[in-house]
Amino acid sequence: MALANNSSVANTARAFATYALVPYLGILFCPGALFMGGLNLISSYRSRDSAKRAASLTLVTIALAELAAQLTMWWIMYKVPEWTALRGQGNLENLWRP
């Protein structure tokens, strides 16, 4: 597979995005993926290369999707004890209240 952008910044952003796929622990790599993807996007605008820009936008989009998934998993992990306590008390109508 030929990569549209093979710079060191793009490779680092891809590495961060790959490591961010690890459940729960991957949240540590999401900021790096967003930051390096943003740097790659800035450099693609400077070089005026549309293929680099498309690859950079894809990296940033993937990093944002991974961040959303990681935050959702952490939120679920945070809320499960509360949900189980409510379920044990029979208060299911209060299950989705903050």
N, C-alpha and C positions, 0 to 999 in steps of 0.2 A: 504494500500500500504506500503510495507516494504521499508525503506530507506537504501541504502547501506552505507551511512555515516551519523551518527546521533550525531556528535560532536557539541560543541557549536559554533565553527568557521563555520561549514557547515550550521548550523541552521541560524546563522547571515547572511551568504552569501545568503541563500535562501530567507530570509526576505528582504534583500536589493533588490534582483532580483524581488521579488514580488511587492514591492513598486515602482520599476522602471517602471512598466507597466503603471502607471498613465500618461496619455498624458501631455506633456509639463512639468509638475511638477516632473515627474519621472527622469528627467535628474539629479536632485540633488542626487539621490540614485545610479546612475550608477557607479560612482567612488568607492563607498563603496562596491558594488557588485563585481566589478573587483578586488579590493584590498583583500577583504575577500575570494573570490574565489581563488585568487592567493596564499594566505596563506594556504588555505585548500589543494591546489594542492601541495605545498611544503611539508606539513605534510603528505600527502598521499605517496609522494616519500620516505620520511623518514621511514614510517611504512611498505613500500613495499607491500601494499595491492592493488591489481588490481581493485577490486570493488570500493574502495575509490577513486582511480585515475580516473576511468571512470566517477564517479559521479562528481568529481571535475572538470574534463574537460568539462562535460556537463554544469555545473554552469558557468564556465568562457565563454563558447561559447554562452550561453543564455545572459549573461551580455554584451558581445560584440555586439550581434544582437540587444539588446535593446538600447545600446548606439548609434548604427548606425541609428536605427529608430528614436530615440529622436533627434539626430542631423539633420536628414532629415526633421523632422517636424518643428524644429526651423528655419532651412534654408528656408523652404517654407513660414513660417510666416514672416520672414525677407524680402523675395523677393516679396510677394503679392502686397504691395503698389507700388513697382516699376513696376511690371507687369501691374497693373491696370492703372497707369499713362501712360505707353507706349501704352496700348490698346486704351486709350482715345485720344491719339495723332495720332493714326493710324500707328505707327512705329512697326508693328509686326515683321519685319525682324530683329530688334535688341533685341527681347524678350529674347533670350538665351545667350546673351553676358554678360560677368561679369561686 
